[in-house]
Amino acid sequence: MPIRINLLAEAQAAEESRRKDPVKRVALAAVCLILLVALWASMLQLKILSAKSDLNSVETKWKSIAKSYQEAVDCQRRGIEADQKLAALQQMTTNRFLWATVLNAFQQTMGGLEDVQVIHFKSEQTFTANEETKAHTNDNKVVSGHAPSATERTKLVIDAMDAGSPPGARISKFKDAIAGGAWFKDNLEKTNGVKLISRGAPQNRADGQGQFVMFQLEAYLPEKTR
């Protein structure tokens, strides 16, 4: 029987041992894992770049829309302010206080009171300025402001003399005549629209034909904002 001797057996065994070396297999697996992670990172980076591009596009579009929206809001605000100013001018034109009407109504209260003589008639008007409130936006809504205005307070001061007999007896009648006059009844304050402010003591007339009493009345009109 022939005997075969393999002179390369030792080298082949060493090569086979190297091929089956676990460290080599782990290293190969690690390289593959690194390649996979690098590939995944590359794909993720591409997605991030794509998302950034989309975000920039959306932001550009939003800025364009926001600019147009702000212009529309400013236009609406200016329109509201113009309407308020026109309404204020209209109110001032149609609702301004007319003294001729007051004087005519006051003249009509003197009928039947010949012994009462008006010595002094004075009007006092005071105005309190109210500052303007600008229209502004709140939660994407335009909140109307208020145009500048003034609160008007009007008072009539009447100094008169009752020279009837007995002197001073017609003061209440004169006061009631003013309060009950058609115009005054509709336009004076509903409560205490006419008040007796002062009443003097009887005094002798200069001609010696009896006595008279001086008195003062005040009439109040309701406050109005114009």
Secondary structure, DSSP 8 states (H G I E B T S, - for coil): ------TTHHHHHHHHHHHT-HHHHHHHHHHHHHHHHHHHHHHHHHHHHHHHHHHHHHHHHHHHHHHHHHHHHHHHHHHHHHHHHHHHHHHHHHH---HHHHHHHHHHTTTT-TTEEEEEEEEEEEEEEE--B--EEETTEEE--B--EEEEEEEEEEEEEE-SSSTTTTHHHHHHHHHHSHHHHHHS-SSS-EEEEEE---EE-TTSS-EEEEEEEEEE---EE-
